[in-house]
């Protein structure tokens, strides 16, 4: 049986064994080479330069934290020794936390899916043993993830504050602004060093608006009295900010006497009327430009119950978020950061304004006794952890000091203190929306829209509640009660919000929760005295908003209260105690006689005509009251919307003079339409408190009741019955009907473009009743949507979005207790996309301007699908019951491209024409 076949089998077995041995040898050789490679890499680590900071998100975010820096260690640099993996100390406490490095490595391996070697190498700088290594144990601080912490000569005076601190106030000349061909020249065009201080002082003395002079501004006048010479003057004490001290841990204490001597006082004598306080407040050239820790206030008023003074402020840093692409081979100044090959146009001001981000973050404080100070002195506070903080100091940012003026004696007395409270928790909202950070050191964060509006309040001393509620603190249009606002100055936290959430959220901190207040601030960081700190001083506490703008002081609000709302299903029992509701549905608008479109591409001057028509229509369609924030003063002192508003009864329309400018009219995330955003918040908190439903709309946006509804009040009742809190309206710019426009030849240009103009005998509602998509619209249109919402449910609204609501601010336990389904990332459960056939619709009559008619003679003859908007901005409506099998062209060659809303055409337009004819027109 052992013939050739058996021999061949034996050879095959031998060959297979040989191949297996060869393969084993090859694999063994590869393994040896791999080990040699690893050995080489480790040697490279041993002989290389100092390790960079770890790159995982958790460690990078906590690199600004974390251990106090002893002065004796800093003053005596240690001999540098290179760390290797053999120096890893697993039993060492990680950065002084309550867990050791082995715990940290285990967590990184689990969460980051790294090998043990990778995890150790990423965290090696913080887990070293030995006395001669740069490590946490030797108190040498880790490098920061903030790219601006290593700055060059260009940024040093900005971040250190020396360019403000070194200004010689004795050499500053405060000149009256000049006008040249309608444009300001001189001081406020120069925004460096002493010119910043000079321009702020100039605006304070002569008025905040560019065209103001000592005599021609109505905004500085007061009807029926106003502040007298003996009464306190609104003053900002500007404190130079040194951001370079933020690197030290614990945060250095600001020396009181030295700080006091550096304060730059700026008085605002033109703020002298409670009725006109929004028009007189220093906004366009604010003291914030000197001291970025001061809140950029746009409005201030007491709550209806007299228990709080409410502040509407904006984030000044966002004004300087305009960007440009980097040039080829452009070298950035040391410390200046780029993002996706873009850089801030004005990075100096952007970095200088970094303290504005801190104002959106809470800081815990504890009241303490200071040696050699009596109990009768002002309260003193120290920075604290959540565990040590007082109940009213758990989440604050300002110290509030109240003072009263005695007109008989001329004496100003301190009558109480309190700590500010936020209207919303911005950091918690960042976490609920699933974002990693609320703000960044580099400033590329304009998409965080809830970081635009800073809303907070100062609790009024209880003994003054009734006086403030009734308006009795105001005499002859100025207040006898004042509040001083003292910011608590700590650096912004660029770490994930969950690293320092308040205990009330019951957030279970994992190993990455590394922000420890005692390490950041120390345990004995006592804040300077109030008069040794930068602050706003003598802010008048005026009357509640209805008494100031709507009804006579002393009128019984309870007599104006509307009937109780209908039974609501899915009622949320967490709504706050509401002020008296005197209106069911109100509207707010921010408008002007003229305005510039985004990017300043065009000037539109039909503001008066639009407003009159819009007011008439909204009163017809069921809005109970409309508040107009008149922004005309941002462009001129020669005209306003007052004459248009004067056509309407004061019980229906209220004008608020609001002349402050948009600080950045750039497109998209680079823009900051600060004036508009603040106006919306002001209207919501001032007047929305007294209404059930509120909508903020532009004067080219018409809410039209549909189906069986005859008014928006009826529609709102249905929303209440259905448990809706936020009603969402689709919106897309309509096309003006070509046949209803004025003759194009009247405004034709050499480029063959023209300005589409609505004729005097037509209305905007009728002319623009032509949507490129037939009703009901199918497209999402989410970026253009507008909303009407329950004013007591929405806590922060941002043009198109109910950004923060009562529900979104609840902890997980509270959320579930309210009967809601918890999701880690918040999604509004009580919004409702309005049915455009049976409930209501929005017609957006956005003005078409000259550049919209480029190539119109060709584009408007090209048929496009009715599912897209097309390139023709002029409207050629499809005939009713148009046969889709026919060619979609008119006999004159124009292509059909839009659809009329028959309800508007047959029901609402005729009503509007009749109402406007009865009232008469304001021309101009």
C-alpha positions in Angstrom: 0.0 0.0 0.0 3.1 2.3 0.0 3.4 2.9 -3.7 3.8 6.3 -5.5 0.4 7.5 -4.3 1.5 7.0 -0.6 4.8 8.7 -1.4 3.0 11.7 -2.9 0.8 11.9 0.2 3.8 11.9 2.4 5.4 14.7 0.3 2.2 16.8 0.5 2.1 16.5 4.3 5.7 17.5 4.5 5.1 20.5 2.2 2.2 21.6 4.3 4.2 21.4 7.5 7.0 23.3 5.8 4.5 26.0 4.7 3.1 26.3 8.2 6.6 26.7 9.6 7.4 29.3 7.0 4.2 31.2 7.8 4.9 31.0 11.5 8.4 32.4 11.0 7.0 35.2 8.9 4.5 36.1 11.5 7.0 35.9 14.2 9.3 38.2 12.2 6.5 40.7 11.7 5.8 40.6 15.5 9.4 41.2 16.3 9.6 44.2 13.8 6.4 45.6 15.3 7.8 45.4 18.8 11.0 47.0 17.6 8.8 49.8 16.0 7.0 50.3 19.3 10.3 50.4 21.1 11.5 53.0 18.7 8.3 55.1 19.2 8.8 55.0 23.0 12.4 56.1 22.6 11.1 58.9 20.5 8.8 59.9 23.3 11.7 59.7 25.7 13.9 61.9 23.6 11.3 64.2 22.1 10.2 67.5 23.3 7.6 68.1 26.0 4.2 66.5 25.4 1.4 68.6 24.1 -1.9 68.7 25.9 -4.1 65.7 25.5 -6.4 66.0 22.5 -9.6 64.2 23.7 -12.5 66.5 24.3 -12.8 65.9 28.0 -9.2 66.6 28.8 -8.9 69.5 26.4 -11.9 71.1 27.9 -10.6 70.8 31.4 -7.1 72.1 30.7 -8.0 75.5 31.9 -8.9 74.3 35.4 -7.5 73.1 37.7 -4.9 73.5 40.3 -3.7 76.5 42.2 -0.3 77.9 41.2 2.0 78.6 44.1 4.0 81.7 43.6 7.2 80.2 45.0 7.0 77.4 42.4 6.4 79.9 39.6 9.3 82.1 40.6 11.7 79.2 40.7 11.5 77.2 37.4 12.2 73.6 37.8 14.7 71.7 35.7 12.9 70.1 32.9 13.0 66.3 32.7 11.3 64.5 29.8 8.5 62.2 30.8 8.1 58.6 29.6 5.4 56.0 30.0 7.5 54.6 32.9 6.9 57.8 34.8 3.1 57.2 34.9 1.7 57.3 38.4 -1.6 55.4 38.4 -2.1 56.0 42.2 -1.7 59.8 41.9 -4.8 61.9 42.2 -5.8 63.2 38.8 -5.4 67.0 38.8 -6.2 67.1 42.5 -9.6 65.6 41.9 -11.2 62.9 44.1 -10.2 60.1 41.7 -6.8 58.8 40.7 -5.1 58.4 37.4 -5.9 54.7 37.0 -9.6 55.7 37.3 -9.1 58.4 34.6 -7.3 55.9 32.3 -10.0 53.3 32.7 -12.7 55.9 31.9 -10.8 57.2 28.8 -10.4 53.6 27.5 -14.1 52.9 28.0 -15.5 56.2 26.6 -12.9 57.1 24.0 -12.2 53.5 22.9 -8.4 54.0 23.2 -5.8 51.4 24.2 -4.3 51.6 27.6 -1.0 52.9 26.2 -2.8 55.6 24.2 -4.9 56.7 27.2 -1.8 56.9 29.4 0.2 58.9 26.8 -2.7 61.4 26.4 -2.9 62.0 30.1 0.8 61.5 31.0 1.4 65.2 31.9 -1.1 65.0 34.7 -0.1 61.6 36.0 3.6 61.8 36.7 5.7 60.8 39.6 8.9 62.3 40.7 10.0 65.8 41.9 11.7 67.1 38.7 8.9 66.7 36.2 6.5 69.3 34.8 3.4 67.8 36.3 0.4 68.7 38.4 2.1 67.4 41.5 4.7 70.2 41.1 1.9 72.8 40.6 3.1 73.8 37.1 -0.1 74.6 35.2 -0.9 72.6 32.1 -1.0 74.5 28.8 -4.4 75.9 27.9 -6.6 74.9 25.0 -7.2 78.7 24.5 -5.1 79.7 21.5 -5.0 83.3 22.6 -3.3 82.6 25.9 0.1 82.7 24.1 -0.2 86.2 22.5 2.2 88.5 20.8 2.8 92.2 21.0 -0.3 93.0 19.0 -2.7 91.3 21.4 -0.9 92.0 24.7 -2.3 95.5 25.3 -5.7 94.3 24.3 -5.9 91.2 26.6 -4.0 92.9 29.5 -6.2 96.0 29.3 -3.2 98.3 29.2 -4.5 100.1 26.1 -7.3 101.4 28.3 -5.6 101.6 31.6 -2.7 103.6 30.3 -4.9 106.3 28.7 -4.3 109.6 30.3 -7.7 111.0 31.0 -6.3 114.5 31.5 -5.3 114.5 27.9 -8.6 113.4 26.4 -10.5 116.0 24.5 -14.3 115.6 24.6 -15.5 117.2 21.4 -19.0 117.5 20.0 -19.4 115.1 17.1 -19.4 116.8 13.7 -21.6 116.2 10.7 -20.3 116.2 7.1 -22.8 115.4 4.3 -24.9 113.5 6.8 -22.1 111.2 7.9 -20.2 111.4 11.1 -16.5 112.0 10.9 -13.9 112.1 13.6 -14.1 110.6 17.0 -16.5 107.7 16.5 -14.7 106.5 13.4 -11.5 106.2 15.4 -11.7 103.2 17.7 -8.2 102.6 19.1 -6.9 103.3 22.6 -7.6 106.8 23.8 -10.1 107.3 20.9 -12.3 104.6 22.4 -12.4 106.3 25.7 -12.9 109.7 24.0 -15.7 108.5 21.8 -17.6 107.0 24.8 -17.2 110.2 26.8 -18.3 112.3 23.8 -21.4 110.2 23.2 -22.2 110.3 27.0 -22.0 114.1 27.0 -23.7 115.0 23.7 -26.0 112.1 23.2 -25.6 108.5 22.0 -26.9 109.0 18.5 -24.7 110.2 15.7 -26.7 113.2 14.6 -27.3 114.4 18.2 -26.3 117.9 19.0 -26.9 119.9 22.2 -30.2 121.2 20.9 -31.8 119.2 18.1 -32.6 115.8 19.6 -36.1 115.1 20.8 -34.9 111.9 22.5 -33.1 113.9 25.2 -36.2 115.9 26.1 -38.6 115.0 28.8 -42.3 115.8 28.8 -43.7 116.9 32.2 -40.6 117.1 34.3 -37.7 114.6 34.3 -34.5 114.3 36.3 -33.6 117.5 38.1 -30.1 118.8 38.7 -30.1 117.5 42.3 -31.0 114.0 41.4 -28.4 111.3 40.8 -27.0 110.9 37.3 -26.7 107.6 35.5 -23.0 106.7 35.7 -20.8 103.9 34.5 -17.6 103.2 36.4 -15.4 101.4 33.9 -12.8 99.1 35.2 -9.8 98.0 32.9 -9.9 94.3 32.4 -6.7 92.2 32.6 -7.4 88.9 30.9 -3.8 87.7 31.4 -4.6 87.0 35.1 -7.1 84.4 34.1 -4.4 81.8 33.7 -3.5 81.8 37.4 -5.3 79.3 39.6 -6.8 80.3 42.0 -8.0 83.5 40.4 -6.1 86.4 41.8 -8.0 88.8 44.0 -8.4 92.3 42.6 -6.8 94.8 45.0 -9.6 97.2 46.0 -7.7 100.5 46.4 -5.7 100.0 43.2 -8.8 99.1 41.3 -10.7 102.1 42.6 -8.0 104.4 41.4 -8.1 102.9 37.9 -11.9 103.4 37.4 -13.0 105.6 34.6 -16.3 107.3 35.5 -18.7 108.1 32.6 -21.8 110.2 33.3 -24.9 110.2 31.2 -26.8 113.4 31.9 -29.1 112.9 28.9 -30.8 110.0 30.6 -33.5 112.0 32.4 -36.9 110.6 31.5 -38.7 107.4 32.4 -41.0 107.7 29.5 -38.1 108.0 27.0 -35.6 105.8 28.8 -35.2 103.4 25.8 -34.4 106.4 23.5 -31.9 108.0 25.9 -30.0 104.9 27.1 -26.4 104.8 25.9 -26.4 101.9 23.5 -24.6 102.7 20.2 -21.4 103.9 21.9 -21.7 102.3 25.3 -19.3 102.2 28.2 -19.0 98.4 27.5 -16.5 99.4 24.9 -14.2 100.4 27.8 -15.2 97.8 30.3 -16.5 94.6 28.7 -17.7 93.2 32.0 -20.5 95.7 32.1 -23.7 94.3 30.6 -24.7 96.0 27.4 -28.1 97.2 28.6 -30.8 98.1 26.1 -33.8 98.3 28.4 -34.6 98.3 32.1 -38.0 98.3 33.8 -39.7 96.9 36.9 -41.9 93.8 36.8 -45.7 94.3 37.0 -45.7 93.1 40.6 -42.9 95.5 41.6 -40.7 92.6 42.9 -37.9 92.8 40.3 -36.1 95.2 38.1 -35.8 93.5 34.7 -32.8 94.0 32.4 -32.6 93.4 28.6 -29.0 93.3 27.5 -27.2 92.0 24.4 -23.8 90.3 23.9 -21.5 93.0 22.6 -18.9 90.5 21.6 -21.2 89.2 18.8 -21.0 92.6 17.1 -17.4 91.8 16.2 -17.9 88.3 14.7 -17.6 89.3 11.1 -15.1 87.1 9.3 -13.0 87.2 6.2 -11.0 84.4 4.4 -7.3 84.2 5.0 -5.1 85.4 2.2 -2.7 83.1 0.6 0.4 82.6 2.8 -1.0 85.1 5.3 0.8 84.9 8.6 -1.5 85.5 11.6 -0.3 87.6 14.6 0.7 85.5 17.5 -2.3 84.3 19.5 -4.9 85.1 16.8 -7.0 82.0 15.9 -8.4 81.0 12.6 -11.4 78.7 11.9 -11.8 76.8 8.7 -9.4 79.2 7.0 -11.4 82.3 8.2 -10.3 85.0 10.6 -12.3 87.7 12.5 -12.2 91.0 10.7 -11.8 92.8 14.0 -10.2 90.1 16.1 -8.8 92.7 18.6 -12.3 93.8 19.6 -13.6 90.3 19.5 -10.9 89.1 22.0 -11.3 92.3 24.1 -15.0 91.5 24.5 -14.5 88.0 25.8 -15.8 88.9 29.3 -19.3 89.4 27.8 -19.5 85.6 27.5 -18.9 85.3 31.3 -22.0 87.4 32.0 -24.2 84.5 30.6 -22.8 82.1 33.1 -23.7 81.8 36.8 -21.2 82.0 39.6 -21.9 80.9 43.2 -21.1 83.3 46.1 -21.3 83.2 49.8 -21.8 86.1 52.2 -18.8 86.5 54.6 -17.7 88.7 57.4 -14.6 90.7 56.8 -12.3 91.8 59.6 -12.6 95.4 60.8 -16.0 95.8 59.0 -19.2 96.3 61.0 -22.4 94.5 60.4 -23.9 97.7 59.2 -21.5 97.9 56.3 -22.4 96.6 52.8 -22.5 92.8 52.5 -19.3 91.2 51.4 -19.2 88.0 49.3 -16.6 85.4 48.3 -16.6 83.2 45.3 -17.7 79.7 46.4 -18.6 76.2 45.3 -22.2 75.2 44.9 -22.0 73.3 48.2 -20.8 76.5 50.1 -22.9 79.1 48.3 -25.9 80.9 49.9 -29.3 79.9 48.6 -29.7 83.3 46.8 -26.1 83.2 45.7 -26.2 79.8 44.0 -26.5 81.1 40.5 -26.0 84.8 40.2 -23.7 87.2 38.3 -24.4 90.7 39.7 -24.6 92.4 43.1 -27.5 94.8 43.2 -27.5 97.9 45.5 -30.6 100.0 45.9 -30.7 103.6 46.8 -33.4 106.2 47.4 -33.4 109.9 46.8 -35.2 112.3 49.2 -36.3 115.3 47.1 -36.9 117.4 50.3 -33.4 117.0 51.7 -31.5 116.1 48.5 -30.0 113.0 50.4 -29.3 109.7 48.6 -29.5 106.7 51.0 -28.7 103.1 50.5 -31.8 101.1 51.2 -31.0 97.5 50.4 -29.0 94.9 48.5 -29.8 91.7 46.5 -28.1 89.3 44.1 -29.2 89.1 40.5 -31.1 86.1 39.0 -31.1 84.9 35.4 -34.3 84.7 33.5 -33.0 81.5 31.9 -30.0 79.2 32.5 -27.9 79.5 29.4 -25.4 76.8 30.1 -28.1 74.3 30.9 -29.8 75.1 27.6 -26.5 74.5 25.8 -26.4 71.0 27.3 -30.1 70.3 26.5 -29.5 71.3 22.9 -26.6 68.9 22.7 -23.9 71.5 22.1 -20.5 71.0 23.6 -19.9 74.5 24.8 -21.8 77.8 25.3 -19.0 79.9 24.0 -15.4 79.6 22.8 -12.3 81.6 23.5 -11.8 82.1 19.8 -15.2 83.6 19.3 -16.4 81.5 16.4 -19.8 80.8 18.0 -22.4 83.1 16.6 -24.6 80.1 15.8 -25.3 79.8 19.6 -28.2 82.1 19.2 -29.3 81.9 22.9 -26.0 83.6 23.8 -27.3 86.8 22.1 -29.8 88.1 24.6 -28.8 88.5 28.3 -31.9 88.6 30.4 -31.7 89.0 34.2 -33.3 90.7 37.1 -32.5 92.3 40.4 -34.9 91.5 43.3 -36.3 94.7 44.8 -36.1 95.0 48.6 -39.5 93.8 50.0 -40.4 97.1 51.6 -40.4 98.8 48.2 -42.5 96.2 46.3 -45.8 98.1 46.6 -44.3 101.5 45.8 -42.7 100.1 42.7 -45.8 98.2 41.6 -48.0 101.3 41.9 -45.4 103.6 40.2 -45.1 105.8 43.3 -41.3 105.8 43.1 -41.6 108.0 40.0 -42.2 111.8 40.4 -42.5 114.1 37.4 -41.2 111.4 35.0 -38.1 110.4 36.9 -37.5 107.9 39.6 -36.5 108.4 43.2 -35.4 104.8 43.5 -32.2 103.6 41.9 -30.3 100.3 41.5 -26.5 99.9 41.1 -25.3 96.9 39.1 -22.0 95.4 40.0 -20.8 92.5 37.9 -19.0 89.6 39.6 -15.8 89.3 37.5 -14.7 85.8 36.8 -13.3 84.4 33.5 -15.7 82.7 31.0 -15.9 79.0 31.3 -15.2 77.4 27.9 -15.7 74.0 29.3 -18.7 71.8 28.7 -21.6 73.1 30.8 -22.1 69.8 32.6 -18.8 70.4 34.3 -20.5 73.0 36.5 -24.2 72.6 36.5 -26.2 73.6 39.6 -27.2 70.9 42.1 -30.9 71.4 41.3 -30.4 69.6 38.0 -29.2 66.6 39.9 -26.7 65.9 37.2 -24.5 63.0 38.1 -21.0 64.2 37.3 -18.8 61.5 35.7 -15.1 61.5 35.8 -14.9 64.3 33.2 -16.7 66.8 35.5 -13.5 68.6 36.4 -14.5 72.2 37.0 -13.9 72.6 40.8 -14.7 76.1 42.1 -12.3 75.8 45.1 -9.5 75.1 42.6 -10.6 77.9 40.2 -11.3 80.6 42.8 -9.7 79.4 46.0 -11.6 79.4 49.3 -10.9 82.9 50.3 -11.5 85.0 47.2 -13.5 87.9 48.7 -14.9 90.3 46.1 -13.8 94.0 46.3 -16.2 96.5 47.9 -18.8 98.0 45.5 -17.2 101.4 45.3 -13.9 99.7 44.4 -15.4 97.8 41.5 -16.5 98.6 37.9 -20.3 99.1 37.8 -23.4 100.7 36.5 -24.7 103.2 39.1 -27.9 105.2 39.6 -30.1 103.2 37.2 -33.6 104.6 37.6 -36.3 102.2 38.7 -39.3 103.6 36.7 -42.9 102.6 36.6 -44.2 99.2 35.4 -44.6 99.1 31.7 -48.4 99.5 31.3 -48.4 102.6 33.4 -45.5 104.1 31.4 -46.8 103.3 27.9 -50.4 102.1 27.8 -52.8 103.1 30.6 -52.8 106.0 33.2 -51.0 105.4 36.4 -53.3 104.1 39.1 -55.9 102.5 36.8 -57.2 99.3 38.2 -55.6 96.5 36.1 -58.1 93.9 37.5 -60.9 95.8 35.9 -59.2 95.2 32.5 -58.5 91.5 32.9 -59.9 89.4 30.1 -62.2 86.4 30.9 -60.6 83.2 32.0 -59.2 81.1 29.2 -61.1 78.0 28.0 -60.4 74.6 29.4 -57.0 73.5 28.2 -56.0 69.9 27.6 -52.4 68.8 28.3 -52.2 71.7 30.8 -48.8 72.3 32.1 -49.0 73.0 35.8 -45.5 74.6 35.9 -46.3 78.0 34.4 -45.2 80.8 36.7 -47.6 83.1 38.6 -48.9 85.3 35.8 -49.4 89.1 35.7 -52.9 90.3 35.0 -53.9 89.3 31.5 -55.6 92.3 29.8 -55.2 91.0 26.2 -55.7 87.7 24.4 -53.4 88.3 21.4 -50.9 91.0 20.9 -48.3 91.7 18.2 -44.9 93.3 18.4 -42.9 94.8 15.6 -39.6 96.6 15.1 -39.9 99.0 12.3 -38.6 102.3 10.9 -39.4 104.9 8.2 -36.5 103.5 6.3 -34.1 100.6 6.7 -31.2 98.8 5.1 -31.5 95.2 4.0 -29.0 92.6 5.3 -25.5 93.2 4.2 -26.6 96.8 3.5 -27.3 95.8 -0.1 -30.3 98.1 -0.5 -32.2 101.0 1.2 -35.9 100.6 1.6 -38.0 103.7 2.3 -41.6 102.6 2.4 -41.8 102.2 6.2 -44.7 104.5 6.9 -46.9 103.2 4.2 -46.2 99.6 5.1 -46.8 100.2 8.8 -50.2 101.9 8.3 -51.5 99.1 6.2 -50.0 96.4 8.4 -51.6 97.9 11.6 -55.0 98.2 9.9 -54.9 94.6 8.8 -53.8 93.2 12.1 -56.5 95.0 14.0 -59.0 93.7 11.4 -57.7 90.2 11.8 -58.1 90.1 15.6 -55.0 91.3 17.4 -56.1 93.2 20.5 -53.1 95.5 20.8 -49.9 96.2 18.8 -46.6 97.5 20.1 -44.4 99.3 17.6 -40.7 99.7 18.5 -39.9 102.6 16.3 -36.3 102.3 15.0 -36.4 105.4 12.8 -34.0 107.2 15.1 -31.2 104.9 14.1 -31.2 106.6 10.7 -32.6 110.1 11.2 -33.8 112.7 13.7 -36.1 114.4 11.2 -38.8 111.7 10.9 -40.4 108.9 12.8 -43.5 106.6 12.7 -45.3 108.7 15.3 -47.7 110.3 12.8 -48.8 106.9 11.5 -49.3 105.5 14.9 -51.2 108.6 15.9 -54.0 107.6 13.4 -54.9 104.7 15.7 -56.4 104.7 19.1 -54.0 104.5 22.0 -55.9 101.6 23.4 -54.9 99.6 20.3 -51.4 100.7 19.2 -48.5 101.8 21.4 -45.2 103.4 20.1 -41.9 102.8 21.9 -39.1 105.1 20.7 -36.2 102.7 20.0 -33.4 104.5 18.1 -30.5 102.1 18.8 -28.7 100.7 15.9 -28.0 97.2 14.6 -24.4 96.6 15.6 -23.6 94.3 12.7 -25.8 94.0 9.6 -23.8 91.3 8.0 -25.4 88.1 6.7 -25.9 84.8 8.5 -24.0 83.8 11.5 -21.7 86.8 11.2 -24.5 89.3 11.7 -25.9 90.6 15.0 -29.1 92.6 14.6 -28.9 93.6 18.2 -31.5 96.3 18.1 -34.1 94.0 16.7 -33.3 91.1 19.1 -33.5 93.4 22.2 -36.7 95.0 21.0 -38.3 91.6 20.8 -37.2 90.6 24.3 -38.3 94.0 25.6 -41.8 93.7 24.2 -42.2 90.1 25.4 -41.1 90.9 29.0 -42.7 94.3 29.2 -46.1 93.7 27.5 -46.2 90.0 26.9 -46.6 89.5 30.6 -50.1 91.0 30.2 -51.2 88.9 27.2 -52.0 85.3 26.6 -50.5 85.0 23.1 -47.8 87.1 21.5 -46.3 87.2 18.0 -43.3 89.2 16.8 -43.6 90.0 13.1 -42.2 92.4 10.6 -44.5 94.8 8.8 -44.3 92.8 5.6 -45.7 89.7 7.3 -49.5 89.2 7.5 -51.1 86.5 9.6 -54.4 85.6 7.9 -57.2 83.6 9.6 -58.4 80.8 7.3 -61.2 78.2 7.3 -64.1 79.1 9.6 -62.0 81.5 11.7 -62.7 85.2 11.6 -59.9 86.4 13.9 -56.5 85.4 15.3 -58.2 85.5 18.7 -60.4 82.6 17.7 -57.5 80.7 16.3 -55.6 81.3 19.6 -58.6 79.8 21.5 -58.3 76.7 19.4 -54.6 76.4 20.1 -55.3 76.6 23.8 -58.0 73.9 23.6 -55.4 71.7 21.8 -52.7 72.3 24.3 -50.5 74.2 21.8 -47.9 76.6 23.3 -46.0 77.6 20.1 -47.8 78.0 16.8 -45.5 77.8 13.8 -46.3 79.5 10.5 -44.6 78.7 7.2 -43.2 81.7 5.4 -41.6 82.4 2.1 -41.3 85.7 0.2 -44.2 86.2 -2.2 -43.9 87.8 -5.6 -45.4 91.2 -6.5 -47.9 90.8 -9.3 -46.4 92.5 -12.3 -49.7 93.7 -13.6 -50.4 95.6 -10.3 -47.0 97.3 -10.1 -46.1 100.8 -11.3 -44.7 101.2 -14.8 -41.2 99.7 -14.8 -40.0 102.4 -17.2 -40.4 105.0 -14.4 -37.4 103.5 -12.6 -35.5 101.6 -15.4 -31.7 101.8 -15.1 -28.9 101.4 -17.6 -28.7 97.8 -16.6 -32.3 97.3 -17.6 -33.3 96.7 -13.9 -36.0 98.6 -12.1 -37.5 99.0 -8.6 -40.8 97.1 -8.2 -43.2 99.8 -6.8 -46.7 99.3 -5.4 -49.0 102.0 -6.8 -50.7 104.5 -4.5 -54.1 103.0 -5.2 -53.0 99.4 -4.3 -52.1 97.6 -1.1 -49.1 95.4 -0.4 -51.4 92.6 0.7 -53.1 92.5 -2.7 -50.1 93.2 -4.8 -48.0 90.4 -3.2 -50.8 87.9 -3.0 -48.8 85.5 -5.2 -46.8 82.6 -3.7 -44.5 80.5 -5.8 -46.0 77.4 -4.2 -49.8 76.9 -4.0 -51.5 76.7 -0.6 -51.2 74.7 1.5 -47.5 74.7 0.9 -45.5 71.5 1.1 -42.0 72.8 1.4 -40.4 72.9 4.9 -39.4 76.6 4.8 -38.0 76.1 8.3 -35.4 78.9 8.2 -38.1 81.5 7.4 -40.9 80.4 9.7 -42.4 82.7 12.2 -44.2 82.0 15.4 -47.1 83.1 17.7 -46.6 81.7 21.2 -47.9 81.6 24.8 -46.1 84.5 26.4 -45.9 82.8 29.8 -44.4 79.7 28.3 -41.6 81.0 26.1 -38.6 82.3 28.1 -36.4 83.4 25.3 -37.5 84.0 21.7 -35.1 84.6 18.8 -36.8 86.0 15.7 -37.8 82.6 14.2 -37.5 80.3 17.2 -38.8 79.7 20.7 -35.3 79.1 21.8 -35.9 78.5 25.5 -39.2 77.5 27.2 -40.4 76.7 30.6 -40.2 73.0 29.8 -36.7 73.1 28.3 -35.3 74.5 31.6 -36.6 71.7 33.7 -34.4 69.0 35.2 -35.0 65.4 34.0 -36.9 64.6 37.2 -39.1 67.8 36.9 -39.7 67.1 33.2 -41.0 63.6 33.8 -43.1 64.8 36.8 -44.8 67.3 34.4 -45.9 64.3 32.4 -43.5 64.8 29.5 -41.3 62.3 27.7 -37.7 63.0 28.4 -35.2 63.1 25.6 -31.5 63.8 26.2 -31.6 66.4 23.5 -34.5 68.7 23.9 -37.2 68.9 21.3 -40.2 71.1 21.8 -43.2 68.9 22.5 -45.9 71.6 22.4 -45.3 73.3 19.1 -47.7 73.0 16.2 -47.3 73.6 12.5 -50.4 75.7 11.7 -52.8 74.2 9.1 -52.8 76.7 6.2 -56.3 75.7 5.0 -58.3 75.4 8.2 -56.5 77.6 10.8 -54.3 80.4 9.5 -51.5 81.3 7.1 -48.8 83.9 6.7 -48.3 86.0 3.6 -44.7 87.4 3.5 -44.8 90.6 1.3 -41.0 91.2 1.4 -40.1 94.2 -0.8 -38.4 93.4 -4.0 -35.6 95.9 -4.8 -33.7 96.8 -7.9 -31.1 93.9 -7.8 -34.0 91.4 -7.7 -34.9 92.3 -11.3 -31.6 91.4 -12.9 -32.4 89.8 -16.2 -36.1 89.9 -15.5 -37.2 90.2 -19.2 -35.6 86.8 -19.9 -36.1 85.0 -16.6 -39.7 85.8 -16.3 -40.4 84.1 -19.7 -38.8 80.9 -18.6 -41.2 78.3 -17.1 -40.0 76.5 -14.0 -41.5 73.8 -11.9 -44.1 75.0 -9.4 -42.1 73.1 -6.7 -39.2 75.6 -6.8 -39.1 79.4 -6.4 -37.4 80.2 -9.7 -35.3 83.1 -10.7 -38.1 85.6 -11.7 -38.9 87.8 -8.7 -42.0 89.2 -10.3 -45.4 87.5 -10.1 -47.5 86.1 -12.9 -50.3 84.2 -11.2 -51.7 81.0 -12.6 -55.4 81.5 -13.6 -57.9 79.9 -11.3 -58.5 76.2 -12.3 -55.6 76.4 -14.8 -55.4 73.3 -17.0 -52.0 71.7 -16.2 -51.9 70.1 -19.6 -51.6 73.5 -21.3 -48.4 75.5 -21.8 -47.9 77.6 -18.7 -47.4 80.8 -20.7 -49.5 83.9 -21.0 -50.4 85.2 -24.4 -47.9 88.0 -24.0 -45.1 85.5 -23.3 -44.7 85.8 -19.5 -44.6 82.5 -17.7 -47.0 81.7 -14.9 -45.0 81.3 -11.7 -47.2 81.9 -8.6 -50.6 81.2 -7.0 -53.0 83.6 -5.3 -54.7 82.8 -2.0 -58.4 83.1 -2.7 -59.3 83.8 0.9 -57.0 86.8 0.9 -58.3 87.9 -2.5 -62.0 87.6 -1.8 -62.4 88.1 1.9 -59.5 90.0 3.5 -58.3 92.4 0.8 -61.8 94.1 0.4 -62.1 94.5 4.2 -58.6 96.1 4.3 -59.4 98.5 1.5 -62.6 99.7 3.2 -60.9 100.1 6.6 -58.0 102.1 5.1 -60.4 104.3 3.2 -62.3 105.2 6.4 -59.2 106.0 8.3 -57.3 108.0 5.7 -53.6 107.9 4.8 -50.4 109.4 6.0 -48.2 110.2 3.0 -44.5 109.8 2.9 
